[in-house]
Every structure is written in structure tokens, then in C-alpha cells.
Amino acid sequence: MRTDYVYLKVIFDCGTDTERTVKFDKDEVIDGEVYNLLPSSVSPTSELIKSADRSLDGTMNVDITGVKISLAVSFDYLEDKDFQFISDIFDLQKQAEKYPDGITVEYFDIKDSGAKKRITCFIDSVDYMPFIMEDTIAWRDVKINLVEI
């Protein structure tokens, strides 16, 4: 099992029989344009879905109803062209309209011996920091948080 690269593939249901797939990789060619979309990291975490209350005697009662996965996808540095492409994919304002059933994401879970996992998720947040480099804008510390539906 190779562990020297990061794997992330996003599959978009376009509402027809076809799907749009973007594999986040170095030198990804999309519509004849070359993008460097290789994430610095893809970090899955488990989130407990629970409700908790105390009874009259002070005992904590916890009901665990499920476990969901959250993915943090990070890019240390992106050129403007690459950032604009990623911003279009992970558009928070348009996600409900564009992908009402969420997006499907495939990733390798290193915590589970590198097993390939596939989840349906929504875009929780997109954070980034613009900076100027040699009179051009670039983007650093880009972080996309995805939460399993």
C-alpha cells in the first residue's frame, strides 16, 4: 500500500445518467486545462451523533444514535487558476441547488489500513488565505471541511 501520496476523488451527480468526476491529483487535465489539485492532506475524523441528559440523581444518560465521518481537505498552496476551479466545485452558496443530494467522496483512510472509503457528504466550510506573490494572487492554507450526510 502506497502512503506517499494523498488520494481524493469527488463524484458529482449531475441529475442525469452521467456523473462528473474530479480526481484531486497533480497535473489533472480537465477540458484541456492542466490543474494541480493535489491536497496536502485528507484527514478523516469520526463524529458521534448523540443526545445527552442528566437524570434527577445526576447520572448522565447518553444515547448514541450514529457515527458520521468528517473530512478535512487541506492545500498548503494553490495558484489562482487552481483555487478558482476548487472554489467552483466547493461553492457553499450553490451547493443545495447544484448538489441537493450531496456529493460523493472517495478517499483512502490511513487509520483503517489504507482502505478505500466512499461517503456522501455536504460542504460544511471553506477557509483560505489570499496572498500576493510576484504581483499575482495566490492562495495558501486552503481547508475544505466535508461532513457525511
C-alpha positions in Angstrom: 0.0 0.0 0.0 1.5 3.3 -1.0 1.3 6.0 1.6 3.4 8.7 -0.1 0.5 10.4 -1.8 -2.9 11.7 -1.0 -6.0 10.3 -2.8 -9.3 12.2 -3.1 -11.9 11.7 -5.8 -15.1 13.7 -5.8 -18.1 12.4 -7.8 -20.9 14.8 -8.6 -24.4 13.6 -9.5 -25.4 15.9 -12.3 -29.1 14.9 -12.1 -28.9 12.8 -15.2 -27.5 9.4 -16.1 -24.0 10.9 -16.2 -21.7 11.9 -13.4 -19.0 14.5 -13.2 -15.8 13.1 -11.5 -12.8 15.1 -10.4 -9.8 13.3 -9.1 -7.7 15.6 -7.0 -4.2 14.8 -8.3 -1.1 16.6 -9.5 -1.4 17.6 -13.2 -5.1 16.8 -13.5 -6.3 17.6 -17.1 -9.9 18.9 -17.2 -11.3 20.2 -20.5 -7.8 20.5 -21.9 -6.7 22.7 -19.0 -4.0 21.4 -16.6 -4.6 21.9 -12.8 -2.5 20.9 -9.8 -5.2 19.8 -7.4 -3.1 17.5 -5.1 -4.2 18.1 -1.5 -1.6 18.4 1.2 -3.7 16.2 3.4 -7.1 14.5 3.6 -7.9 13.9 7.3 -10.9 11.9 8.3 -12.4 12.1 11.8 -15.3 10.3 13.4 -18.1 12.4 14.9 -20.6 10.8 17.4 -24.3 11.8 16.9 -25.7 11.7 20.4 -28.1 13.2 22.8 -27.2 13.5 26.5 -29.3 14.5 29.5 -28.9 14.2 33.3 -31.4 12.4 35.3 -32.7 13.8 38.7 -30.0 11.9 40.6 -27.2 13.5 38.4 -26.5 10.4 36.3 -25.5 11.3 32.7 -27.6 9.4 30.2 -26.1 9.3 26.7 -27.9 7.9 23.6 -25.5 7.4 20.7 -27.6 7.4 17.5 -24.8 7.1 14.9 -21.3 7.9 13.8 -20.5 10.2 10.9 -17.3 11.0 9.1 -15.9 14.5 8.7 -13.1 15.1 6.1 -10.7 18.0 6.3 -9.1 18.5 2.9 -6.1 20.9 3.0 -4.0 22.6 0.4 -0.8 24.4 1.6 -0.6 26.5 -1.6 -2.8 27.0 -4.7 -2.2 29.1 -7.7 -5.2 31.4 -8.6 -6.4 29.2 -11.5 -6.4 26.1 -9.3 -8.1 27.9 -6.5 -10.9 29.3 -8.8 -11.5 25.7 -10.0 -11.8 24.3 -6.5 -13.9 27.3 -5.4 -16.4 26.5 -8.2 -16.6 22.8 -7.1 -17.0 23.6 -3.4 -19.3 26.6 -3.7 -21.2 26.9 -0.4 -23.9 29.2 -1.8 -24.8 27.0 -4.7 -24.3 23.5 -3.1 -28.0 22.9 -2.3 -29.0 23.9 -5.8 -26.2 22.1 -7.6 -26.0 19.0 -5.5 -29.2 18.6 -3.5 -28.3 15.0 -2.5 -24.8 15.9 -1.5 -21.5 14.9 -3.2 -19.8 11.5 -3.1 -16.2 11.4 -2.0 -13.7 8.6 -2.2 -10.6 8.6 -0.1 -8.0 6.3 1.5 -8.4 6.0 5.3 -4.9 5.5 6.7 -6.5 4.8 10.1 -8.2 1.8 8.6 -5.1 0.2 7.0 -5.5 2.4 3.9 -8.9 1.1 3.0 -10.7 3.0 0.2 -13.8 4.6 1.7 -16.8 6.2 -0.1 -19.1 8.7 1.7 -21.9 11.1 0.6 -21.4 14.4 2.3 -22.1 18.1 2.2 -19.7 21.1 2.2 -19.5 22.4 5.8 -17.0 25.2 5.3 -14.2 26.5 3.0 -11.4 28.6 4.6 -8.5 30.2 2.8 -5.8 32.9 3.0 -5.0 35.0 -0.1 -1.5 36.4 -0.6 0.3 38.3 -3.3 3.4 36.7 -4.8 5.3 38.5 -7.6 2.3 40.7 -8.5 -0.1 37.8 -8.8 -2.6 36.5 -6.3 -2.2 33.0 -4.8 -3.9 31.1 -2.0 -2.5 29.3 1.0 -3.9 27.3 3.9 -7.0 26.3 1.9 -9.1 24.0 4.0 -12.4 22.4 3.0 -14.5 20.6 5.6 -16.9 17.9 4.4 -19.4 16.2 6.6 -21.1 12.9 5.9 -24.8 13.1 5.4 
